[in-house]
Amino acid sequence: MDFFATSAVNADLMFSATIQQQSQLDELSNRALTNGIDLYTNKRYKEAAKEFQRAVGLSPQGQYAADASNYMAQAFLKLDKTE
């Protein structure tokens, strides 16, 4: 196997690992969002805000980040923390 073929294989493996890692972070983000929603519906706004913040932190560009940010803002409003 020549250098370029080896480099291509290594690049494919790295890309695959990166995709898998992002998928795992998205799953953790979704769990944090779900936990936050449960806490929010039980009027535990401070704890909910922390879970929403964790959801965003785990995957800031992920599919759950916008929802988590919106819920976090709502939780802070319930806590009168607008700054």
C-alpha positions in Angstrom: 0.0 0.0 0.0 1.5 3.3 -1.0 1.5 6.6 1.1 -1.5 8.1 -0.6 -3.7 5.0 -0.2 -2.7 4.8 3.5 -3.5 8.5 3.9 -6.9 8.1 2.3 -7.7 5.2 4.6 -6.6 7.2 7.7 -8.7 10.2 6.6 -11.7 8.0 6.1 -11.3 6.5 9.6 -10.9 9.9 11.2 -14.0 11.2 9.4 -16.0 8.2 10.5 -14.9 8.7 14.1 -15.7 12.4 14.0 -19.2 11.7 12.7 -19.8 9.0 15.3 -18.6 11.3 18.1 -20.9 14.1 16.9 -23.8 11.7 16.9 -23.0 10.7 20.5 -22.8 14.4 21.5 -26.2 15.0 19.8 -27.7 12.1 21.8 -26.4 13.4 25.1 -27.7 16.9 24.2 -31.1 15.4 23.5 -31.1 13.7 26.9 -30.2 16.9 28.6 -32.9 18.8 26.7 -35.5 16.1 27.7 -34.3 16.2 31.4 -34.6 20.0 31.3 -38.1 19.9 29.9 -39.2 17.5 32.6 -37.7 19.8 35.3 -39.3 22.8 33.7 -42.7 21.3 33.6 -42.3 20.5 37.3 -41.4 24.2 38.0 -37.8 23.4 38.9 -36.6 26.3 36.7 -33.0 26.7 38.1 -32.2 23.0 37.5 -34.0 23.1 34.1 -31.9 26.0 33.0 -28.7 24.1 33.9 -29.8 21.1 31.8 -30.7 23.4 28.9 -27.3 25.0 29.2 -25.7 21.6 29.2 -27.7 20.6 26.1 -26.3 23.6 24.2 -22.8 23.1 25.5 -22.6 19.5 24.4 -23.6 20.2 20.8 -23.8 24.0 20.1 -24.4 23.5 16.4 -26.6 20.4 16.9 -30.2 19.9 16.1 -31.4 20.5 19.7 -29.4 23.6 20.4 -32.0 26.1 19.3 -34.8 24.4 21.3 -32.6 24.2 24.4 -31.7 27.9 24.0 -35.3 28.9 23.8 -36.3 26.8 26.8 -33.3 28.1 28.8 -34.5 31.7 28.1 -38.0 30.8 29.3 -36.5 29.2 32.5 -34.5 32.3 33.2 -37.5 34.5 32.7 -39.4 32.4 35.2 -36.4 33.0 37.6 -36.4 36.7 36.8 -32.9 36.4 35.4 -33.0 38.5 32.3 -29.3 39.6 32.3 
